[in-house]
Amino acid sequence: MNAATTPPGRPPQHHGRLARPDRAPGRSALPALRRRTGAGPSAGPGGSPERTTALLDAVRLRLAEAGAPPTASEVAAAVRAARPSLDGDSVLDAVRALRSELVGAGPLDELLRAPGVTDVLVNGPDEIWVDRGEGLCRETSIRFPNAEAVRHLAHRLATVAGRRLDDARPWVDGRLPDGTRLHAVLPPIATGCTHISLRICRPRPFTLGELVAARAIPQTGADLLLGIVRARLSYLVSGGTGSGKTTLLAALLGMAGPGERIVIAEDSAELLPDHPHVVRLQGRPPNQEGLGELTMRDLVRQALRMRPDRLVVGEVRGAEVLDLLSALNTGHEGGCGTVHANAAADVPARLEALGSMAGLRRPALHSQLLAGLDLVIHLSRDRRSGRRRVAELHTLDRNSSGLAVTAPAVIFRSDGLVSCGPGWDRLVRLCAARGVMHRWGNR
């Protein structure tokens, strides 16, 4: 039946699909929706601006509570649950419009896609800072219309990350689908305006060769680290925020033997080592009722039951230090992780403070630390150039009081020179005991 013979009141048929008389081919769904709902130009999928905002908030809250990504099916389910006063076609249009509203980083998309950008920080509508690998600098070409737009973007990104962000829980720490790490804080905790911090994840990890090319470590240091990995020594990568701990750890894990099973426990998934056998576990915050939380300690305990050849704790920041040290003392060689510390020499004190959170007494922690941990690899960041680099390698030793202290084994100076310290002989013995001997073993 063609259009000429179609009975009155029935829309014409074209190639088996229903032709929409109110929408021309290629025309946007939103204007048609506005005409049907009587919405003005500023209204969205819900009709009036107020209805649009209410529907968007309802959908965002449902997705956050479910921890679901804003896919078309999830958004459609959230819209149906909100029970808006829309007909069937309008609901489809609402799903399309709302999903477009829920994804993307708005004016920050250009920065997030730019090569070399590692961090994007938003302190206010016209206060955007960018790190392109040489320290933070202010971005003047991009701004938000007002503080409400910044808050709106924070809500949107939290939804994309499957996290909750509202007045009851005014902060969020999550991971966007492309791997970008999100942190946002709402007022009144953040004074004046919502603050957004985005750390960009590379699509693939650095290799040791690339770190050498970037002057993060000299070639002799890369050879040394490769020997440490092959010797299956246990180590912690220490440093300040943004010093490159995760980057170096991922590069080292990529050098592990292809037959080894690596199990990673992280509060927020960041590590993406280039290795054929990686199992990644990620923590989860509690839901709106305060239930369903998965802590790092939970993850470490589960990881121990998954037959790991190498147990990796993305960041040791709490009571999970007890489980990590227990694992390193029960035959799990090659275990590793990261920890925040000002210097390698400060790592035992830092772990002591974390161990106290788990109720571990000081002598017991130091005993387990000396028995289970072989090495501390410390990174620093040059204040002037912003260059991240491996600064020193320390072994562990026992002082006269029986407590764990570190001894510098190798020091990498900013001018490229390498020198050995008191811990060098112990490092060589540790590697030799595992059958790893290199040309640097006689230095």
C-alpha positions as CSV (number, residue, x, y, z in Angstrom):
1,M,0.0,0.0,0.0
2,N,1.5,3.4,-0.9
3,A,0.8,6.8,0.4
4,A,-1.9,7.5,-2.2
5,T,-4.0,4.5,-1.1
6,T,-3.5,4.9,2.6
7,P,-6.8,5.1,4.5
8,P,-7.5,8.5,6.2
9,G,-6.0,8.9,9.6
10,R,-3.3,6.3,9.1
11,P,0.2,7.5,8.5
12,P,1.9,6.4,5.3
13,Q,4.3,3.4,5.3
14,H,7.8,3.5,3.9
15,H,10.0,0.4,3.7
16,G,8.3,-1.2,6.7
17,R,8.9,1.7,9.1
18,L,6.4,4.1,10.5
19,A,6.9,7.6,9.0
20,R,6.7,10.3,11.6
21,P,4.6,13.2,10.2
22,D,6.0,15.6,12.8
23,R,9.7,15.0,12.1
24,A,11.5,15.4,8.9
25,P,14.4,13.1,8.1
26,G,17.6,14.1,10.0
27,R,15.7,16.5,12.2
28,S,16.5,16.7,15.9
29,A,14.2,14.8,18.3
30,L,14.2,17.6,20.9
31,P,12.3,20.3,18.9
32,A,9.5,17.8,18.1
33,L,9.3,16.8,21.7
34,R,9.0,20.4,22.7
35,R,6.2,21.0,20.3
36,R,4.3,18.0,21.6
37,T,4.8,18.9,25.3
38,G,4.2,22.6,24.8
39,A,7.7,23.4,26.1
40,G,9.4,26.6,25.3
41,P,12.8,27.0,23.7
42,S,14.6,26.7,27.1
43,A,12.8,23.5,28.1
44,G,14.2,20.0,27.7
45,P,12.9,16.5,27.6
46,G,10.6,16.9,30.5
47,G,8.7,20.0,29.2
48,S,9.2,23.1,31.3
49,P,12.7,23.9,32.6
50,E,11.5,22.9,36.1
51,R,10.2,19.5,34.9
52,T,13.4,19.0,32.9
53,T,15.6,19.6,35.9
54,A,13.4,17.3,38.1
55,L,13.4,14.5,35.6
56,L,17.2,14.8,35.1
57,D,17.8,14.8,38.8
58,A,15.6,11.7,39.3
59,V,17.4,9.8,36.5
60,R,20.8,10.8,37.8
61,L,19.9,9.7,41.4
62,R,18.6,6.4,40.2
63,L,21.7,5.7,38.1
64,A,24.0,6.7,41.0
65,E,22.1,4.5,43.5
66,A,22.3,1.5,41.1
67,G,25.9,2.2,40.2
68,A,24.9,1.8,36.6
69,P,26.6,3.5,33.6
70,P,24.3,5.9,31.6
71,T,23.7,3.5,28.7
72,A,20.5,3.9,26.6
73,S,18.8,0.9,28.4
74,E,19.8,2.1,31.9
75,V,18.6,5.7,31.2
76,A,15.3,4.3,29.7
77,A,14.7,2.2,32.9
78,A,15.4,5.3,35.1
79,V,13.0,7.4,33.0
80,R,10.3,4.7,33.3
81,A,10.8,4.6,37.1
82,A,10.4,8.3,37.3
83,R,7.0,8.0,35.6
84,P,7.0,11.3,33.7
85,S,3.8,12.4,32.1
86,L,5.0,11.7,28.5
87,D,3.7,9.4,25.8
88,G,5.7,6.6,24.3
89,D,7.4,8.6,21.6
90,S,8.2,11.4,24.0
91,V,9.8,8.9,26.4
92,L,12.1,7.8,23.6
93,D,13.0,11.4,22.9
94,A,13.6,12.0,26.6
95,V,15.9,9.0,26.8
96,R,18.0,10.4,23.9
97,A,18.1,13.9,25.3
98,L,18.8,12.9,28.9
99,R,21.6,10.5,27.8
100,S,23.2,13.3,25.9
101,E,22.9,15.5,29.0
102,L,24.4,12.8,31.2
103,V,27.6,12.0,29.3
104,G,30.6,14.1,28.3
105,A,32.8,16.6,30.0
106,G,31.4,19.8,28.4
107,P,34.0,22.5,27.9
108,L,36.7,20.3,29.4
109,D,36.5,17.7,26.6
110,E,39.0,19.6,24.5
111,L,41.6,19.5,27.3
112,L,41.0,15.9,28.1
113,R,41.6,14.9,24.5
114,A,44.8,17.0,24.2
115,P,48.0,15.1,24.0
116,G,50.4,15.5,26.9
117,V,47.7,16.7,29.4
118,T,47.9,14.7,32.7
119,D,45.6,16.7,35.0
120,V,42.7,19.1,34.6
121,L,41.6,21.0,37.8
122,V,38.6,23.2,38.1
123,N,38.5,25.6,41.0
124,G,35.7,27.9,39.7
125,P,34.0,29.0,36.5
126,D,37.1,30.8,35.2
127,E,39.7,29.1,37.3
128,I,40.9,26.0,35.3
129,W,44.4,24.6,35.7
130,V,46.1,22.1,33.5
131,D,49.2,20.0,33.9
132,R,50.9,19.1,30.6
133,G,53.8,17.3,32.3
134,E,55.6,20.4,33.3
135,G,53.6,21.6,36.3
136,L,50.3,23.4,36.6
137,C,49.5,26.4,34.5
138,R,46.3,28.3,34.2
139,E,44.1,27.7,31.2
140,T,42.6,31.0,30.0
141,S,40.8,29.9,26.8
142,I,38.1,27.9,28.5
143,R,35.6,28.9,31.2
144,F,32.2,28.0,32.5
145,P,29.2,30.4,32.4
146,N,28.8,30.3,36.2
147,A,29.3,28.2,39.4
148,E,26.1,26.3,38.8
149,A,27.5,25.0,35.5
150,V,30.5,23.6,37.3
151,R,28.3,21.9,39.8
152,H,26.1,20.5,37.0
153,L,29.2,19.0,35.3
154,A,30.3,17.4,38.5
155,H,26.9,15.8,38.9
156,R,27.1,14.6,35.3
157,L,30.6,13.1,35.6
158,A,29.7,11.4,38.9
159,T,26.7,9.7,37.2
160,V,28.9,8.6,34.3
161,A,31.3,7.1,36.9
162,G,28.4,5.3,38.6
163,R,28.9,7.3,41.8
164,R,26.6,9.3,44.0
165,L,27.1,13.1,44.4
166,D,24.6,15.3,46.3
167,D,24.2,17.3,49.5
168,A,24.1,14.1,51.6
169,R,27.4,12.9,50.1
170,P,29.1,16.0,48.8
171,W,32.2,14.4,47.4
172,V,33.0,11.7,44.9
173,D,36.0,9.6,43.9
174,G,35.5,7.5,40.8
175,R,36.6,6.4,37.4
176,L,35.1,7.5,34.1
177,P,34.6,5.0,31.3
178,D,37.8,6.1,29.5
179,G,39.9,5.6,32.6
180,T,40.0,9.2,33.7
181,R,40.0,9.5,37.5
182,L,37.4,11.9,38.9
183,H,37.3,13.7,42.2
184,A,34.8,16.4,42.9
185,V,33.7,18.3,46.1
186,L,30.5,20.3,46.4
187,P,29.9,23.4,48.6
188,P,29.8,24.0,51.5
189,I,32.8,21.7,51.9
190,A,34.4,23.4,48.9
191,T,34.1,27.1,49.6
192,G,32.7,29.2,46.9
193,C,32.3,26.7,44.1
194,T,32.4,23.0,43.2
195,H,35.9,21.7,42.7
196,I,36.6,19.1,40.1
197,S,39.9,17.2,39.7
198,L,40.5,15.0,36.6
199,R,43.5,12.8,36.2
200,I,43.9,11.4,32.7
201,C,44.7,7.8,32.1
202,R,46.9,6.9,29.2
203,P,45.3,4.5,26.7
204,R,48.3,2.3,27.3
205,P,51.0,2.1,30.0
206,F,54.5,3.5,29.7
207,T,57.3,1.0,29.1
208,L,60.6,1.2,30.8
209,G,62.1,2.3,27.5
210,E,59.7,5.2,27.3
211,L,60.5,6.2,30.8
212,V,64.2,6.2,30.0
213,A,63.4,8.4,26.9
214,A,61.4,10.8,29.1
215,R,64.4,11.0,31.5
216,A,62.4,9.6,34.3
217,I,65.2,7.1,34.9
218,P,68.6,6.4,33.3
219,Q,69.2,3.3,31.3
220,T,71.3,1.8,34.1
221,G,68.4,2.3,36.5
222,A,66.0,0.7,34.1
223,D,68.3,-2.4,33.8
224,L,68.4,-2.5,37.6
225,L,64.6,-2.3,38.0
226,L,64.2,-5.1,35.4
227,G,66.5,-7.3,37.4
228,I,64.5,-6.5,40.6
229,V,61.3,-7.6,38.8
230,R,62.9,-10.8,37.5
231,A,64.3,-11.6,41.0
232,R,60.7,-11.3,42.3
233,L,61.7,-9.0,45.1
234,S,58.8,-7.3,47.0
235,Y,58.8,-3.6,46.9
236,L,56.7,-0.4,47.5
237,V,56.8,2.6,45.2
238,S,56.7,5.7,47.3
239,G,56.3,9.4,46.5
240,G,54.0,12.4,46.7
241,T,50.8,13.0,44.8
242,G,51.3,13.1,41.1
243,S,54.9,11.9,41.3
244,G,54.3,9.0,38.9
245,K,53.9,6.1,41.3
246,T,51.2,4.3,39.4
247,T,52.9,5.0,36.0
248,L,56.1,3.3,37.2
249,L,54.3,0.4,38.9
250,A,52.4,-0.4,35.8
251,A,55.6,-0.3,33.7
252,L,57.3,-2.7,36.2
253,L,54.3,-5.1,36.3
254,G,54.5,-5.2,32.5
255,M,58.0,-6.7,32.8
256,A,56.8,-9.7,34.9
257,G,57.0,-13.1,33.3
258,P,54.0,-13.9,30.9
259,G,53.2,-17.0,32.9
260,E,52.6,-15.1,36.1
261,R,49.2,-14.3,37.4
262,I,48.9,-10.7,38.7
263,V,46.0,-9.8,41.0
264,I,45.5,-6.1,41.6
265,A,43.4,-4.6,44.4
266,E,42.6,-0.9,44.1
267,D,40.3,1.5,45.7
268,S,39.7,3.1,42.2
269,A,41.0,1.1,39.2
270,E,44.1,2.9,37.7
271,L,46.7,0.2,37.0
272,L,46.6,-1.1,33.5
273,P,49.8,-3.1,33.1
274,D,50.7,-4.5,29.6
275,H,50.6,-8.1,30.7
276,P,48.6,-11.1,29.4
277,H,47.3,-12.3,32.8
278,V,45.9,-9.5,35.0
279,V,43.0,-9.7,37.4
280,R,41.7,-6.4,38.7
281,L,39.6,-5.8,41.8
282,Q,38.1,-2.5,42.6
283,G,36.5,-1.1,45.8
284,R,33.1,0.3,46.2
285,P,31.6,3.0,48.4
286,P,28.4,2.4,50.5
287,N,25.1,3.0,48.9
288,Q,22.5,5.5,50.1
289,E,21.5,3.2,53.0
290,G,25.2,2.8,54.0
291,L,25.4,-0.7,52.7
292,G,27.4,-2.6,50.1
293,E,30.8,-1.0,50.8
294,L,33.8,-3.0,49.6
295,T,37.0,-1.8,51.3
296,M,40.6,-2.3,50.3
297,R,41.0,-4.8,53.1
298,D,38.1,-6.8,51.7
299,L,39.8,-6.8,48.2
300,V,43.2,-7.9,49.5
301,R,41.7,-10.8,51.4
302,Q,39.8,-11.9,48.3
303,A,42.9,-11.5,46.2
304,L,44.8,-13.9,48.4
305,R,42.3,-16.6,47.5
306,M,42.7,-16.1,43.8
307,R,46.1,-17.8,43.4
308,P,48.2,-14.7,42.8
309,D,51.8,-15.0,41.6
310,R,52.1,-11.3,42.4
311,L,49.7,-9.5,44.7
312,V,49.5,-5.8,44.0
313,V,47.9,-3.2,46.2
314,G,47.3,-0.1,44.1
315,E,47.8,2.2,47.1
316,V,48.4,1.2,50.7
317,R,46.5,3.8,52.7
318,G,44.8,2.1,55.6
319,A,44.3,-1.2,57.6
320,E,44.9,-3.3,54.4
321,V,48.7,-2.9,55.2
322,L,48.2,-5.7,57.7
323,D,46.9,-8.1,55.0
324,L,49.5,-7.1,52.6
325,L,52.4,-7.7,55.0
326,S,50.8,-11.0,56.0
327,A,50.7,-12.0,52.3
328,L,54.3,-11.0,51.7
329,N,55.3,-13.2,54.7
330,T,53.4,-16.3,53.4
331,G,55.2,-17.1,50.2
332,H,53.7,-14.4,47.9
333,E,57.0,-13.2,46.3
334,G,57.1,-10.2,44.1
335,G,54.2,-8.4,45.8
336,C,54.2,-4.7,45.4
337,G,52.1,-1.5,45.8
338,T,52.3,2.2,46.2
339,V,52.3,4.4,49.3
340,H,52.4,8.2,49.9
341,A,55.6,9.3,51.6
342,N,57.9,12.3,51.5
343,A,61.0,10.2,51.2
344,A,62.0,6.5,51.1
345,A,63.4,6.8,54.7
346,D,59.9,7.8,55.9
347,V,58.1,4.7,54.6
348,P,58.6,2.6,57.8
349,A,57.0,5.4,59.9
350,R,54.2,5.8,57.4
351,L,53.4,2.0,57.4
352,E,53.6,2.1,61.2
353,A,50.9,4.7,61.3
354,L,48.8,2.8,58.9
355,G,49.3,-0.5,60.9
356,S,48.1,1.2,64.0
357,M,44.7,1.6,62.3
358,A,44.5,-2.2,62.0
359,G,45.5,-2.6,65.7
360,L,48.9,-4.0,64.8
361,R,51.4,-3.3,67.5
362,R,54.6,-1.6,66.6
363,P,57.1,-4.4,67.2
364,A,54.9,-6.8,65.2
365,L,54.6,-4.5,62.3
366,H,58.3,-3.9,62.1
367,S,59.0,-7.6,62.3
368,Q,56.7,-8.3,59.4
369,L,58.0,-5.4,57.4
370,L,61.6,-6.6,57.7
371,A,60.6,-10.2,56.9
372,G,58.3,-9.4,53.9
373,L,59.5,-6.2,52.2
374,D,62.7,-6.0,50.3
375,L,62.9,-2.6,48.7
376,V,61.4,0.9,48.5
377,I,61.5,2.8,45.2
378,H,61.0,6.5,45.7
379,L,59.9,9.0,43.1
380,S,60.1,12.8,43.2
381,R,59.0,15.6,41.0
382,D,61.3,18.6,40.1
383,R,59.7,21.8,41.4
384,R,61.0,23.9,38.5
385,S,60.5,21.6,35.4
386,G,57.8,19.4,36.8
387,R,59.7,16.3,35.6
388,R,58.8,13.1,37.4
389,R,61.8,10.8,38.0
390,V,63.0,7.9,40.1
391,A,65.1,9.4,42.9
392,E,66.4,6.5,45.0
393,L,66.2,2.9,45.8
394,H,66.4,1.8,49.5
395,T,66.7,-1.6,51.1
396,L,65.4,-2.4,54.6
397,D,67.6,-3.0,57.6
398,R,67.1,-3.3,61.4
399,N,68.4,-0.6,63.7
400,S,69.7,-1.1,67.3
401,S,66.2,-0.9,68.7
402,G,65.0,-3.7,66.4
403,L,62.9,-1.4,64.2
404,A,62.9,-1.3,60.4
405,V,64.8,1.5,58.8
406,T,65.8,2.0,55.2
407,A,69.3,2.3,53.7
408,P,69.9,4.0,50.4
409,A,71.1,1.4,47.8
410,V,71.1,3.6,44.6
411,I,70.6,7.3,44.3
412,F,69.6,8.8,40.9
413,R,70.6,12.4,40.7
414,S,68.7,15.0,38.7
415,D,71.7,15.5,36.4
416,G,71.7,11.9,35.4
417,L,74.5,10.6,37.6
418,V,74.0,7.4,39.6
419,S,75.7,6.6,42.9
420,C,75.5,3.6,45.3
421,G,74.9,3.8,49.0
422,P,75.2,1.6,52.1
423,G,72.2,-0.7,51.0
424,W,73.8,-1.6,47.7
425,D,75.5,-4.8,48.9
426,R,72.3,-6.1,50.4
427,L,70.4,-5.4,47.2
428,V,73.0,-7.4,45.2
429,R,72.8,-10.3,47.7
430,L,69.0,-10.3,47.5
431,C,69.1,-10.5,43.7
432,A,71.9,-13.1,43.6
433,A,69.9,-15.3,46.1
434,R,67.1,-15.4,43.4
435,G,69.6,-16.3,40.7
436,V,69.6,-12.9,39.0
437,M,73.1,-11.6,38.2
438,H,73.6,-8.6,35.8
439,R,76.5,-6.5,34.8
440,W,75.4,-3.9,37.4
441,G,75.9,-6.6,40.1
442,N,79.6,-5.8,40.3
443,R,79.3,-2.0,40.5
